[in-house]
Amino acid sequence: LAFRDVNPQAPVHVLIVPKRVIPRLADAGPNDRELLGELLLAASEVAKKLGLKTGFRVVINSGPDAGESVPHLHVHLLGQRQMSWPPG
């Protein structure tokens, strides 16, 4: 499932959410490898569909210190602006 974030942090900000609930990345185990790979491939596919040819960022927040606000693992796809480092 992929949809635009209601509080975008970039001109393109899409959330990619798996159907199966894993509360956070720190809770993922060996049986979740395929799902985690599918999330990254889905992010790449969405980026291609949205024409993000000059680059994009993929973010997974895990835990309150990382800014996690929903206890369901998901990927943020951000694009169409120059990203800086370090983030935040």
C-alpha positions as CSV (number, residue, x, y, z in Angstrom):
1,L,0.0,0.0,0.0
2,A,1.5,3.4,-1.0
3,F,-0.1,6.8,-0.4
4,R,1.0,10.5,-0.1
5,D,1.9,11.6,3.4
6,V,-0.7,14.1,4.9
7,N,2.2,16.1,6.4
8,P,4.8,16.1,3.6
9,Q,8.4,16.9,4.3
10,A,9.3,17.1,0.6
11,P,7.4,17.9,-2.6
12,V,7.1,14.1,-3.0
13,H,6.5,12.3,0.3
14,V,4.9,8.8,-0.1
15,L,4.4,6.2,2.7
16,I,4.8,2.6,1.7
17,V,3.1,0.3,4.3
18,P,3.1,-3.5,4.3
19,K,-0.2,-5.3,5.1
20,R,1.5,-7.4,7.7
21,V,2.1,-5.5,10.9
22,I,5.6,-5.3,12.3
23,P,5.6,-2.6,15.1
24,R,9.0,-1.3,14.2
25,L,12.2,-2.3,12.4
26,A,13.8,-3.3,15.7
27,D,11.1,-6.0,16.0
28,A,11.8,-7.5,12.6
29,G,13.3,-11.0,12.6
30,P,14.8,-13.4,10.1
31,N,11.3,-14.4,8.9
32,D,10.7,-10.7,7.8
33,R,13.6,-10.6,5.3
34,E,11.4,-11.0,2.2
35,L,8.9,-8.4,3.4
36,L,11.7,-5.9,4.1
37,G,13.2,-6.5,0.6
38,E,9.7,-6.1,-0.9
39,L,9.4,-2.7,0.8
40,L,12.6,-1.4,-0.7
41,L,11.6,-2.7,-4.2
42,A,8.2,-1.1,-3.8
43,A,10.0,2.2,-2.9
44,S,12.1,1.9,-6.1
45,E,9.0,1.2,-8.2
46,V,7.0,4.1,-6.8
47,A,10.0,6.4,-7.4
48,K,10.2,5.3,-11.0
49,K,6.4,5.8,-11.5
50,L,6.7,9.4,-10.0
51,G,9.7,10.2,-12.2
52,L,12.2,10.8,-9.5
53,K,15.1,10.4,-11.9
54,T,17.6,12.7,-10.1
55,G,17.3,10.9,-6.8
56,F,15.2,10.2,-3.8
57,R,15.6,9.2,-0.1
58,V,14.1,6.2,1.7
59,V,13.6,6.5,5.5
60,I,12.5,4.0,8.1
61,N,11.9,5.6,11.6
62,S,12.2,3.0,14.4
63,G,11.3,4.1,17.9
64,P,10.3,7.5,19.5
65,D,13.8,9.0,19.3
66,A,13.8,8.5,15.5
67,G,10.4,10.2,15.1
68,E,8.3,7.1,14.8
69,S,4.7,8.2,15.3
70,V,2.8,5.0,14.2
71,P,3.7,1.6,15.6
72,H,3.5,-0.1,12.2
73,L,6.7,-0.4,10.1
74,H,6.6,1.7,7.0
75,V,8.9,3.4,4.5
76,H,9.0,7.1,3.7
77,L,9.9,7.9,0.1
78,L,11.0,11.6,-0.3
79,G,12.0,13.4,-3.5
80,Q,11.9,16.4,-5.7
81,R,14.1,18.5,-3.5
82,Q,17.8,18.6,-2.6
83,M,18.4,16.5,0.5
84,S,21.0,17.5,3.0
85,W,23.3,15.4,5.3
86,P,23.1,15.0,8.2
87,P,19.3,14.8,8.2
88,G,17.3,16.5,11.0
